[in-house]
Amino acid sequence: MATEEEAHQAREEHSDYLRESGAHAIAVDKLKRDGENSFGVIAYYEVEPPDPLPNSLEIEQDGRKKSVPLTTMITPRATLE
């Protein structure tokens, strides 16, 4: 699956796309996908995004394409008290 470095690269390369889709926060963390441990990108939304998102984000490293898992979570935007 994806390494932490690859997940950070995917977050950097695709953050504009995810923010345009309504994400209020974007993180990298460990995920379990298809029974395997991996790192991936987590996009946080207040409500479901209007358009379907892909299950992974594509990056290129050393001339090879790599898929990094993408998951979404619905959670309220953090506020200062």
N, C-alpha and C positions, 0 to 999 in steps of 0.2 A: 504494500500500500504506500502511503506517503510519509516522508520524514517530516520532522518539525520545520526544518529549513525550507522544504518544498511548500509546506502549508503557509509559512510566512510570505514566501514569494507569491503564492496565489492570492493571498489577502491583499498584498500591495498592488498587484497587477489588476485585480478585479474589484477593488474597493469602490471605485466610481460607479461601476455597474450596479453593485449591491446597494449603494446609497440611493441611486436613482430609482431602484425598485422599492424603496421605502425603508431600508434597514436603518435603525438608529444606532446600532453598535455592531462591530464586526470583530470577532476574536479567533484565535487559534487555540485548539485544545485537542486532547486525546479523544478519539472516537472509536467505536466498534462498528465495523461495516462488514457485512457478510461473514460474521464470526471471527474476523481478524481485527487486531488492534492496529490503529493507524493514527496519524495526526490529520486534522482537517480544519476547515474554515466553518465557523458558526456565525450566521447572520441573525441578528435579533430584530424582531418586528413587533409593533404594537398590535397589529391585525394582520391576517393572512395577506401576503402580497397579491396584487390584482392579477398578475400573470404568473404562470408556473415557472419555477426556477429549475435549472439543471441539477442533477444529483452530484455533479462534480465540476470542478473548474480546471481548465486546461492551462498548463504552463510548458515552457520549453527550457530544458537544462542540458547543457553539453550537446546541443543539436538533436536531443530526443524529446518527444512530447510525453508529458506525464499528466495523469488525471489525479486531482486532489479532491477528496470527498468534501461536499458542501452539505450542511444541514441547517435548518432554520428552527428558531425557537420564538414563540409568541410570549412576550413579556412587556409590561409597561416600561416606558422610558423612565430612567432614574431622575429624581428631582432632589434638589437641595432642601434641607429642612431648616 
